[in-house]
Amino acid sequence: MENILNHLPFIVITFLFFTVMVAVISALKTKDDNLESAEGYFLASRSLPGVVIAGSLLLTNLSAEQLTGLNGQSWKTNMGAIAWEVGSMFTLLILAFWLLPTYLKIGTTTIPNMMEVCYDKSTKTMFSAVIVVMYSILNLPVILYSGALVFENIFGMSQIFGMSQVSMIAILCVIIGIVGGCYAIFGGLKAVAVSDTINGIGLIIGGLMIPFLGFAALGAETNGGGIMDGIQYILANEPTYHKLSAVNAWDAAEPQVAWPLIITGMLFNNIYWWGCNQSFVQRALAAKSLAEGQKGAILCGFLKCLGPLYLVIPGIIAFYMPSIQERMASLLEAGTAVGLMDQAYPMLVSRVVPWPIMGFFAAVLFGAILSSFNSVLNSASTMFTLDLYRSVINPKASDQQCVKVGKIYGTIAGVIAICVSTQVYRASSGITTFLNSLAQFLSVPVMAAICGAILFHNIPKWTPKFITVLHVVIYGAFLLAKPTYAVLGGSTEPIHYLYCIAVETPIVFIIMWALNKFAPRKEAIVMNDVGAVDLTPWKYRVPLTIVGLIVVVVVYFIFSPLGIASAGEPVVHASLAGLM
């Protein structure tokens, strides 16, 4: 903190330089675009190349919560958190090979729009309304609050400006909301995607610095050495602490991911997020061709495989670093154990990042927070305008009217998000986890409705509504009952919610198969090619897919008892045993 205060002017200048540079480049890249048409504003005139799609997909997914949350999980448990990153390769391949060709063939503009094509208007309206409300009053405020909280924890803004933490977080929420809103409201999807790409490059550079700086600092603290000394220190202590294994027991407690879930519940969950979630898929829907869309999805899969380097390994380094362990122990003694694992990444950053590049790192982190916010805001605006306003309220609305309504709605949603976000701190400490669990009520119905329409062309039009009711009952009952692994002969820990998804999803698809066979609709679902883009597949998709799957296998081999990890449950330092 003292270093930051001593060099604050330089840090602020470098932060502003990178942040303004991103805005200028985004403005230059979009200055000649037609933002008056609905397709131009909401889908970037279907002109995005693969590299931009990959960068935007990555930054849309990456949030401030992930930087602190996944690193906090690895600090508390082990390398199992890589499942959220490396496991995404499977789903992005499903998007590239199966879902995206269908989306682009029928010219889908939004996920609910496809539901109207496959089912009926009431289905589209139902899902659109629920998703728009969820985005506007749940997702956006939490993104703002968690982003502001992470920024405050890493850089200690309240101490720098001499104000309370609550006030500083509120100010950061307003700043992030205004800047992110400007991209989404005035620049449209392309401005969002271009800024995401630039920030993505910065994030990879900045994020990858942390583990190397961390290993160097660990080596210096333990035996006066460098990077290799830090790595050797962790490997030497691995048999004691069992931190490097990414393969967890079948009855592992949350936040650990049990190994069967990687290819079952997590896979089904990720199909929704990467293949059926509007804020993610919208980037791929804006591809200039199928080849570019597939290139973007597959390239993003490789970028996700780099994720453990800056989203998981820093947490392991923080666990082993003596200076951080001392700070953690002192916080525990002071009675601030709530949310302590989320302090691991901020502590590591403040410990290892040199002040000359702190401004750049702050700008990169700020860009990642912005990306999550403006991506969700843009998607909410798109669905409200195209799926509710033009479809239900004013079917005769022109493109110019739709763009205007989209900007107005985006402004209103942004203001609401800012107001709500400044009050999120009043809720319980588990607000983010609670809201994430609420989002799961949508995952199975949306994913099943989309994938079911592609697999079964004769399922009744009312199928999505039936599945939604069924899922809400089953998943709601699971959350209320909170069953433990003991019922299956395992531990007394609560069963991971992804096991519910793993069991329920196949049942839902069996029901759809039965309806398709025994209660078929009168007219089958027809998905005609509307000629939106060139549907020629990317010629390198197959060889790169094989390479990608090999990368996943190699990563899991390395972080397993067959590689560098020791078998056994992760344990902690004696000074923190009561915490974890």
C-alpha positions as CSV (number, residue, x, y, z in Angstrom):
1,M,0.0,0.0,0.0
2,E,2.9,2.3,0.8
3,N,4.3,1.8,-2.7
4,I,1.0,2.7,-4.3
5,L,0.7,5.9,-2.3
6,N,4.3,6.9,-3.0
7,H,3.9,6.4,-6.8
8,L,0.2,7.2,-7.1
9,P,0.5,9.9,-9.9
10,F,2.4,7.6,-12.2
11,I,0.0,4.7,-11.5
12,V,-3.0,6.9,-12.2
13,I,-1.5,8.2,-15.5
14,T,-0.7,4.7,-16.8
15,F,-4.1,3.5,-15.8
16,L,-5.8,6.3,-17.6
17,F,-3.5,5.9,-20.7
18,F,-4.4,2.3,-21.2
19,T,-8.1,2.8,-20.4
20,V,-8.4,5.8,-22.8
21,M,-6.5,3.9,-25.5
22,V,-9.0,1.1,-25.4
23,A,-11.9,3.6,-25.8
24,V,-10.2,5.4,-28.7
25,I,-9.4,2.3,-30.6
26,S,-12.9,1.0,-30.1
27,A,-14.3,4.3,-31.4
28,L,-12.1,4.3,-34.4
29,K,-13.0,0.7,-35.3
30,T,-16.7,1.4,-35.1
31,K,-16.9,5.0,-36.5
32,D,-18.0,3.9,-40.0
33,D,-20.4,1.2,-38.8
34,N,-24.1,1.5,-39.4
35,L,-25.6,1.8,-35.9
36,E,-29.0,2.9,-37.1
37,S,-30.1,-0.6,-38.2
38,A,-31.1,-3.2,-35.6
39,E,-28.7,-5.8,-37.0
40,G,-25.9,-3.2,-37.1
41,Y,-26.5,-2.1,-33.5
42,F,-27.3,-5.4,-31.8
43,L,-25.3,-7.8,-34.0
44,A,-22.5,-5.6,-35.3
45,S,-23.9,-6.1,-38.9
46,R,-22.8,-9.7,-38.6
47,S,-19.2,-8.6,-39.3
48,L,-17.1,-9.9,-36.4
49,P,-14.0,-12.0,-37.2
50,G,-12.9,-15.0,-35.3
51,V,-10.2,-13.3,-33.2
52,V,-12.6,-10.6,-32.0
53,I,-15.2,-13.3,-31.2
54,A,-12.7,-15.3,-29.1
55,G,-11.6,-12.3,-27.2
56,S,-15.1,-11.1,-26.5
57,L,-16.3,-14.5,-25.4
58,L,-13.3,-14.8,-23.0
59,L,-13.9,-11.3,-21.5
60,T,-17.7,-11.8,-21.3
61,N,-17.1,-14.9,-19.2
62,L,-14.2,-13.5,-17.1
63,S,-15.4,-11.4,-14.2
64,A,-13.8,-9.9,-11.1
65,E,-15.5,-12.7,-9.1
66,Q,-13.6,-15.3,-11.0
67,L,-10.2,-13.7,-10.4
68,T,-10.8,-13.7,-6.7
69,G,-13.2,-16.6,-6.4
70,L,-11.4,-19.3,-8.3
71,N,-8.0,-18.3,-6.8
72,G,-9.7,-18.2,-3.4
73,Q,-11.0,-21.7,-4.0
74,S,-7.6,-23.0,-4.9
75,W,-6.1,-21.3,-1.8
76,K,-8.7,-23.1,0.3
77,T,-8.8,-26.5,-1.5
78,N,-6.6,-27.5,-4.4
79,M,-6.3,-27.3,-8.2
80,G,-9.7,-28.7,-8.8
81,A,-11.0,-25.3,-9.7
82,I,-9.4,-25.7,-13.2
83,A,-12.5,-27.6,-14.1
84,W,-14.4,-24.3,-14.6
85,E,-11.7,-23.2,-17.2
86,V,-10.3,-26.3,-18.9
87,G,-13.7,-28.0,-19.0
88,S,-15.1,-25.2,-21.1
89,M,-13.2,-26.6,-24.1
90,F,-15.8,-29.4,-24.5
91,T,-18.7,-26.9,-24.5
92,L,-17.0,-24.5,-26.9
93,L,-16.5,-27.4,-29.3
94,I,-20.2,-28.2,-29.0
95,L,-21.0,-24.6,-29.8
96,A,-18.7,-24.6,-32.8
97,F,-19.7,-27.9,-34.4
98,W,-23.3,-28.3,-33.5
99,L,-25.2,-25.2,-32.1
100,L,-23.6,-22.4,-34.1
101,P,-24.3,-23.9,-37.5
102,T,-28.0,-24.1,-36.6
103,Y,-28.1,-20.5,-35.2
104,L,-26.5,-19.0,-38.2
105,K,-28.5,-21.1,-40.7
106,I,-31.8,-19.7,-39.4
107,G,-30.4,-16.2,-38.8
108,T,-31.0,-16.2,-35.1
109,T,-30.7,-12.8,-33.5
110,T,-31.4,-13.9,-29.9
111,I,-31.9,-17.2,-28.1
112,P,-35.6,-16.5,-27.4
113,N,-36.0,-15.6,-31.1
114,M,-35.0,-19.2,-31.9
115,M,-37.6,-20.5,-29.4
116,E,-40.3,-18.7,-31.4
117,V,-39.0,-20.3,-34.6
118,C,-39.1,-23.8,-33.0
119,Y,-42.1,-23.4,-30.7
120,D,-44.3,-20.4,-30.5
121,K,-44.4,-16.7,-29.6
122,S,-45.6,-17.2,-26.1
123,T,-42.6,-19.4,-25.3
124,K,-40.3,-16.7,-26.6
125,T,-42.0,-14.0,-24.6
126,M,-41.9,-16.0,-21.4
127,F,-38.2,-16.7,-21.6
128,S,-37.4,-13.2,-22.8
129,A,-39.2,-11.5,-19.9
130,V,-37.6,-13.8,-17.3
131,I,-34.1,-13.4,-18.7
132,V,-34.4,-9.6,-19.1
133,V,-35.6,-9.2,-15.5
134,M,-32.9,-11.5,-14.2
135,Y,-30.2,-9.6,-16.1
136,S,-31.4,-6.2,-15.1
137,I,-32.1,-6.5,-11.4
138,L,-29.8,-9.4,-10.4
139,N,-26.8,-10.0,-12.7
140,L,-25.9,-6.4,-13.5
141,P,-26.0,-5.1,-9.9
142,V,-23.9,-8.0,-8.6
143,I,-21.4,-7.6,-11.4
144,L,-21.0,-3.9,-10.5
145,Y,-20.8,-4.6,-6.7
146,S,-18.4,-7.6,-6.9
147,G,-16.2,-5.7,-9.5
148,A,-16.0,-2.7,-7.3
149,L,-15.3,-4.8,-4.2
150,V,-12.4,-6.6,-5.9
151,F,-10.9,-3.4,-7.2
152,E,-11.1,-1.9,-3.7
153,N,-9.6,-5.0,-2.1
154,I,-6.6,-5.1,-4.4
155,F,-5.8,-1.4,-4.6
156,G,-7.1,-0.2,-1.3
157,M,-8.9,2.8,-2.9
158,S,-10.7,3.8,0.3
159,Q,-7.3,4.2,2.1
160,I,-5.9,6.2,-0.8
161,F,-8.8,8.6,-0.9
162,G,-9.4,8.6,2.9
163,M,-13.1,7.5,2.9
164,S,-15.0,4.5,4.1
165,Q,-15.0,1.3,2.2
166,V,-18.7,1.4,1.6
167,S,-18.6,4.9,0.1
168,M,-15.6,3.9,-2.1
169,I,-17.4,0.8,-3.4
170,A,-20.5,2.9,-4.2
171,I,-18.4,5.4,-6.1
172,L,-16.6,2.6,-8.0
173,C,-20.1,1.1,-8.9
174,V,-21.1,4.4,-10.4
175,I,-17.9,4.8,-12.4
176,I,-17.9,1.2,-13.7
177,G,-21.6,1.5,-14.5
178,I,-21.3,4.8,-16.4
179,V,-18.2,3.8,-18.4
180,G,-19.6,0.3,-19.2
181,G,-22.9,1.8,-20.1
182,C,-21.3,4.1,-22.6
183,Y,-19.8,1.2,-24.5
184,A,-23.0,-0.8,-24.6
185,I,-25.5,2.0,-25.1
186,F,-23.7,4.3,-27.6
187,G,-21.3,1.9,-29.3
188,G,-23.5,-1.2,-29.8
189,L,-22.2,-4.8,-29.9
190,K,-19.2,-4.1,-32.0
191,A,-17.8,-1.5,-29.7
192,V,-18.2,-3.9,-26.8
193,A,-16.5,-6.7,-28.8
194,V,-13.6,-4.6,-29.9
195,S,-12.9,-3.3,-26.4
196,D,-13.2,-6.8,-25.0
197,T,-10.6,-8.0,-27.5
198,I,-8.1,-5.3,-26.5
199,N,-8.7,-5.8,-22.8
200,G,-8.4,-9.6,-23.4
201,I,-4.9,-9.1,-24.8
202,G,-4.1,-6.9,-21.8
203,L,-5.6,-9.4,-19.4
204,I,-3.6,-12.3,-20.8
205,I,-0.4,-10.3,-20.5
206,G,-1.2,-8.9,-17.0
207,G,-2.8,-12.0,-15.7
208,L,0.1,-14.2,-16.7
209,M,2.5,-11.9,-15.0
210,I,1.0,-12.8,-11.6
211,P,2.1,-16.5,-11.3
212,F,5.6,-15.7,-12.5
213,L,6.0,-12.8,-10.2
214,G,4.4,-14.9,-7.5
215,F,6.8,-17.8,-7.9
216,A,9.7,-15.3,-7.8
217,A,8.5,-13.7,-4.6
218,L,7.9,-17.1,-3.1
219,G,11.4,-18.2,-4.0
220,A,12.8,-15.1,-2.5
221,E,10.8,-15.4,0.8
222,T,11.6,-19.1,1.3
223,N,15.3,-19.4,0.4
224,G,16.4,-16.1,-1.3
225,G,16.0,-17.6,-4.8
226,G,13.9,-16.9,-7.9
227,I,11.1,-18.4,-10.0
228,M,12.4,-22.0,-10.1
229,D,13.1,-21.9,-6.3
230,G,9.5,-20.9,-5.7
231,I,8.2,-23.8,-7.9
232,Q,10.5,-26.3,-6.2
233,Y,9.3,-25.1,-2.8
234,I,5.7,-25.9,-3.7
235,L,6.7,-29.3,-5.2
236,A,8.7,-30.2,-2.1
237,N,5.7,-29.4,0.1
238,E,3.1,-31.1,-2.1
239,P,3.2,-34.4,-0.3
240,T,2.3,-32.6,2.9
241,Y,-0.5,-30.3,1.7
242,H,-1.9,-32.1,-1.5
243,K,-2.7,-28.8,-3.2
244,L,-1.7,-29.6,-6.8
245,S,-4.4,-32.3,-7.6
246,A,-7.2,-31.3,-9.9
247,V,-9.0,-34.7,-9.5
248,N,-11.3,-34.6,-6.5
249,A,-13.2,-37.5,-4.8
250,W,-16.7,-38.2,-6.0
251,D,-18.2,-36.9,-2.7
252,A,-16.0,-33.8,-2.5
253,A,-17.6,-30.8,-0.7
254,E,-18.2,-27.5,-2.4
255,P,-16.4,-25.5,-3.7
256,Q,-14.4,-28.5,-4.9
257,V,-15.6,-30.1,-8.1
258,A,-16.0,-33.9,-7.9
259,W,-14.4,-35.7,-10.8
260,P,-17.6,-37.3,-12.2
261,L,-19.1,-33.8,-12.5
262,I,-16.5,-32.6,-15.1
263,I,-18.1,-34.8,-17.8
264,T,-21.7,-34.7,-16.5
265,G,-23.3,-31.9,-14.5
266,M,-20.6,-29.3,-15.4
267,L,-20.8,-30.2,-19.1
268,F,-24.6,-29.7,-19.1
269,N,-24.3,-26.5,-17.1
270,N,-21.7,-25.2,-19.5
271,I,-23.7,-26.0,-22.6
272,Y,-26.2,-23.5,-21.3
273,W,-23.6,-20.8,-20.5
274,W,-21.5,-21.1,-23.6
275,G,-24.1,-22.3,-26.1
276,C,-27.5,-21.0,-25.0
277,N,-26.8,-17.9,-22.8
278,Q,-27.6,-14.7,-24.8
279,S,-24.7,-12.6,-23.3
280,F,-22.2,-15.2,-24.5
281,V,-23.7,-16.5,-27.7
282,Q,-24.5,-13.0,-29.1
283,R,-20.8,-12.6,-30.0
284,A,-20.9,-15.8,-32.1
285,L,-24.2,-14.8,-33.7
286,A,-22.5,-11.7,-35.0
287,A,-19.8,-13.7,-36.9
288,K,-19.3,-12.7,-40.5
289,S,-19.4,-16.4,-41.4
290,L,-19.7,-19.8,-39.9
291,A,-16.0,-20.3,-40.4
292,E,-15.2,-17.2,-38.4
293,G,-17.7,-18.1,-35.7
294,Q,-16.1,-21.6,-35.3
295,K,-12.6,-20.1,-35.3
296,G,-13.7,-17.8,-32.5
297,A,-15.3,-20.5,-30.4
298,I,-12.3,-23.0,-30.8
299,L,-9.7,-20.3,-30.2
300,C,-11.6,-19.3,-27.0
301,G,-11.4,-22.9,-25.9
302,F,-7.6,-22.7,-26.1
303,L,-7.6,-19.4,-24.2
304,K,-9.7,-21.0,-21.5
305,C,-7.0,-23.7,-21.1
306,L,-4.6,-20.9,-20.2
307,G,-7.1,-19.7,-17.5
308,P,-5.6,-21.9,-14.7
309,L,-2.3,-19.9,-14.9
310,Y,-4.0,-16.7,-13.7
311,L,-7.2,-17.9,-12.2
312,V,-6.1,-20.9,-10.1
313,I,-2.3,-21.1,-9.7
314,P,-2.0,-17.7,-8.0
315,G,-4.2,-19.0,-5.2
316,I,-1.8,-22.0,-4.7
317,I,1.1,-19.6,-4.6
318,A,-0.7,-17.4,-2.0
319,F,-1.3,-20.5,0.2
320,Y,2.4,-21.2,0.3
321,M,3.7,-17.7,0.7
322,P,4.8,-17.0,4.3
323,S,4.0,-13.3,4.3
324,I,0.5,-13.9,3.1
325,Q,-0.1,-16.7,5.6
326,E,0.9,-14.3,8.4
327,R,-1.5,-11.7,7.2
328,M,-4.3,-14.3,6.9
329,A,-3.6,-15.5,10.4
330,S,-3.7,-12.0,11.8
331,L,-7.0,-11.3,10.0
332,L,-8.3,-14.5,11.5
333,E,-7.2,-13.5,15.0
334,A,-8.9,-10.1,14.4
335,G,-12.2,-11.9,13.8
336,T,-12.5,-11.2,10.1
337,A,-12.8,-14.8,8.9
338,V,-15.9,-14.2,6.8
339,G,-14.9,-14.3,3.1
340,L,-11.2,-14.6,4.1
341,M,-10.4,-16.9,1.1
342,D,-11.4,-14.1,-1.3
343,Q,-8.5,-12.1,0.2
344,A,-5.9,-14.5,-1.2
345,Y,-5.6,-13.0,-4.7
346,P,-5.8,-9.3,-3.7
347,M,-3.0,-10.0,-1.1
348,L,-0.8,-11.7,-3.7
349,V,-1.3,-8.9,-6.3
350,S,-0.4,-6.2,-3.8
351,R,2.6,-8.2,-2.7
352,V,4.1,-9.1,-6.0
353,V,3.1,-6.5,-8.7
354,P,5.9,-3.8,-9.0
355,W,4.6,-0.2,-8.9
356,P,5.7,0.7,-12.4
357,I,3.2,-1.7,-13.9
358,M,0.5,-1.4,-11.3
359,G,-1.4,1.2,-13.4
360,F,-1.4,-1.2,-16.4
361,F,-2.7,-4.1,-14.2
362,A,-5.4,-1.9,-12.7
363,A,-6.5,-0.9,-16.2
364,V,-6.6,-4.6,-17.3
365,L,-8.7,-5.5,-14.2
366,F,-10.9,-2.5,-14.8
367,G,-11.4,-3.7,-18.4
368,A,-12.4,-7.2,-17.3
369,I,-15.0,-5.8,-14.9
370,L,-16.3,-3.4,-17.6
371,S,-16.6,-6.3,-20.1
372,S,-18.8,-8.4,-17.9
373,F,-21.1,-5.4,-17.2
374,N,-21.4,-4.0,-20.7
375,S,-21.8,-7.5,-22.3
376,V,-24.8,-8.3,-20.0
377,L,-26.3,-4.8,-20.5
378,N,-26.0,-5.1,-24.3
379,S,-27.7,-8.5,-24.3
380,A,-30.5,-7.3,-22.0
381,S,-31.1,-4.4,-24.3
382,T,-31.1,-6.7,-27.3
383,M,-33.6,-9.1,-25.9
384,F,-35.9,-6.3,-24.5
385,T,-35.9,-4.5,-27.8
386,L,-36.2,-7.4,-30.3
387,D,-38.0,-10.0,-28.3
388,L,-40.4,-7.9,-26.3
389,Y,-40.7,-4.4,-27.8
390,R,-40.8,-5.3,-31.5
391,S,-42.5,-8.6,-30.9
392,V,-45.2,-7.7,-28.3
393,I,-45.4,-4.0,-27.8
394,N,-44.9,-2.5,-31.2
395,P,-44.6,-5.1,-34.0
396,K,-44.4,-2.4,-36.7
397,A,-41.4,-0.6,-35.1
398,S,-38.7,0.4,-37.6
399,D,-35.0,-0.3,-37.1
400,Q,-34.4,3.3,-36.1
401,Q,-37.2,3.0,-33.4
402,C,-35.7,-0.3,-32.2
403,V,-32.2,1.2,-31.8
404,K,-33.7,4.2,-30.0
405,V,-35.7,2.0,-27.6
406,G,-32.6,-0.2,-27.1
407,K,-30.6,2.8,-26.0
408,I,-33.3,4.1,-23.7
409,Y,-33.8,0.7,-22.1
410,G,-30.0,0.3,-21.8
411,T,-29.8,3.6,-20.0
412,I,-32.7,2.8,-17.6
413,A,-31.3,-0.7,-16.9
414,G,-27.8,0.8,-16.2
415,V,-29.2,3.4,-13.8
416,I,-31.2,0.7,-12.0
417,A,-28.2,-1.5,-11.8
418,I,-26.0,1.3,-10.3
419,C,-28.7,2.2,-7.7
420,V,-29.2,-1.4,-6.6
421,S,-25.4,-2.3,-6.7
422,T,-24.6,0.4,-4.1
423,Q,-27.0,-1.3,-1.7
424,V,-25.9,-4.9,-2.3
425,Y,-23.5,-4.7,0.7
426,R,-26.6,-4.5,3.0
427,A,-27.5,-8.1,2.0
428,S,-26.0,-11.2,3.6
429,S,-22.4,-12.2,2.8
430,G,-23.8,-15.1,0.7
431,I,-25.6,-12.8,-1.8
432,T,-23.5,-13.8,-4.8
433,T,-23.8,-17.5,-4.1
434,F,-27.5,-17.1,-3.6
435,L,-28.0,-15.2,-6.9
436,N,-25.8,-17.7,-8.8
437,S,-28.0,-20.5,-7.5
438,L,-31.1,-18.6,-8.7
439,A,-29.5,-18.5,-12.2
440,Q,-29.5,-22.3,-12.2
441,F,-33.3,-22.3,-12.4
442,L,-32.9,-21.1,-16.0
443,S,-30.1,-23.3,-17.2
444,V,-31.8,-26.7,-17.8
445,P,-35.1,-25.3,-19.3
446,V,-33.2,-23.0,-21.8
447,M,-30.6,-25.6,-22.7
448,A,-33.2,-28.3,-23.1
449,A,-35.5,-26.1,-25.2
450,I,-32.7,-25.2,-27.7
451,C,-31.0,-28.6,-27.9
452,G,-34.3,-30.5,-27.9
453,A,-35.5,-28.5,-30.9
454,I,-32.3,-29.5,-32.8
455,L,-32.5,-33.2,-31.8
456,F,-36.3,-33.8,-31.9
457,H,-38.2,-32.0,-34.6
458,N,-41.6,-33.3,-33.5
459,I,-41.7,-32.4,-29.8
460,P,-45.0,-30.5,-28.9
461,K,-44.9,-26.7,-28.8
462,W,-45.7,-26.7,-25.0
463,T,-42.6,-28.8,-24.2
464,P,-40.4,-25.9,-22.9
465,K,-43.1,-24.8,-20.5
466,F,-43.6,-28.3,-19.2
467,I,-39.8,-28.7,-18.7
468,T,-39.6,-25.3,-17.0
469,V,-42.2,-26.3,-14.4
470,L,-40.6,-29.7,-13.9
471,H,-37.2,-28.3,-13.4
472,V,-38.3,-25.6,-11.0
473,V,-40.0,-28.3,-8.8
474,I,-37.1,-30.7,-8.9
475,Y,-34.3,-28.2,-8.5
476,G,-36.2,-26.2,-5.9
477,A,-36.9,-29.4,-3.9
478,F,-33.2,-30.3,-4.1
479,L,-32.1,-26.9,-2.7
480,L,-34.6,-27.1,0.1
481,A,-33.9,-30.7,1.1
482,K,-30.0,-30.2,1.0
483,P,-29.3,-34.0,0.8
484,T,-25.8,-35.2,1.8
485,Y,-23.5,-37.8,0.3
486,A,-24.3,-40.0,3.2
487,V,-27.5,-41.2,1.5
488,L,-25.2,-42.7,-1.2
489,G,-22.7,-44.1,1.3
490,G,-20.3,-41.1,1.1
491,S,-19.4,-38.2,3.4
492,T,-21.8,-36.1,5.4
493,E,-21.2,-33.1,3.1
494,P,-24.1,-31.6,1.1
495,I,-24.4,-33.0,-2.4
496,H,-23.0,-30.6,-5.0
497,Y,-25.8,-28.9,-7.0
498,L,-24.3,-30.0,-10.3
499,Y,-25.1,-33.6,-9.3
500,C,-28.8,-32.6,-9.5
501,I,-28.2,-31.1,-13.0
502,A,-26.3,-34.3,-13.9
503,V,-29.2,-36.5,-13.0
504,E,-32.0,-34.3,-14.1
505,T,-30.8,-33.4,-17.6
506,P,-30.8,-36.9,-19.0
507,I,-34.3,-37.4,-17.6
508,V,-35.5,-34.3,-19.3
509,F,-34.1,-35.4,-22.7
510,I,-35.7,-38.9,-22.2
511,I,-39.0,-37.1,-21.6
512,M,-38.5,-35.1,-24.8
513,W,-37.6,-38.2,-26.8
514,A,-40.8,-39.8,-25.5
515,L,-42.9,-36.8,-26.4
516,N,-41.3,-36.7,-29.8
517,K,-42.2,-40.3,-30.4
518,F,-45.5,-40.8,-28.8
519,A,-47.1,-37.3,-28.8
520,P,-45.6,-35.6,-31.9
521,R,-46.8,-32.2,-33.1
522,K,-48.8,-31.9,-36.3
523,E,-46.1,-30.0,-38.2
524,A,-42.4,-30.7,-37.6
525,I,-39.9,-28.0,-36.7
526,V,-38.4,-26.6,-39.9
527,M,-35.0,-24.8,-39.8
528,N,-34.5,-23.2,-43.2
529,D,-31.4,-21.5,-44.4
530,V,-32.2,-17.8,-44.6
531,G,-28.8,-16.9,-46.1
532,A,-27.7,-14.7,-43.2
533,V,-24.0,-15.6,-43.6
534,D,-21.7,-18.0,-45.5
535,L,-22.1,-21.5,-43.9
536,T,-18.9,-23.0,-45.2
537,P,-17.2,-24.6,-42.1
538,W,-13.7,-23.6,-41.0
539,K,-11.2,-25.9,-42.7
540,Y,-8.9,-26.2,-39.6
541,R,-11.7,-27.0,-37.2
542,V,-11.0,-30.8,-36.9
543,P,-7.2,-30.8,-36.4
544,L,-7.4,-28.0,-33.9
545,T,-10.2,-29.8,-32.1
546,I,-8.0,-32.9,-31.7
547,V,-5.2,-30.7,-30.4
548,G,-7.6,-29.0,-28.0
549,L,-8.8,-32.3,-26.5
550,I,-5.2,-33.5,-26.2
551,V,-4.4,-30.2,-24.3
552,V,-7.3,-30.9,-21.8
553,V,-6.0,-34.5,-21.2
554,V,-2.4,-33.3,-20.7
555,V,-3.4,-30.6,-18.2
556,Y,-5.4,-33.1,-16.1
557,F,-2.6,-35.6,-16.3
558,I,-0.1,-33.0,-15.0
559,F,-2.3,-32.0,-12.1
560,S,-3.2,-35.5,-11.0
561,P,-1.5,-38.2,-8.8
562,L,0.0,-39.5,-12.0
563,G,1.7,-36.2,-12.6
564,I,3.0,-33.7,-10.1
565,A,0.2,-34.0,-7.5
566,S,0.1,-36.2,-4.4
567,A,-3.0,-38.3,-3.6
568,G,-5.0,-37.3,-0.5
569,E,-7.1,-34.5,0.8
570,P,-5.7,-30.9,0.9
571,V,-4.7,-29.7,4.3
572,V,-3.8,-26.2,5.7
573,H,-1.2,-24.5,7.8
574,A,-1.8,-25.0,11.5
575,S,-2.4,-21.3,12.0
576,L,-5.4,-21.4,9.7
577,A,-6.7,-24.8,10.5
578,G,-9.7,-23.4,12.3
579,L,-10.7,-21.3,9.3
580,M,-10.8,-23.9,6.5
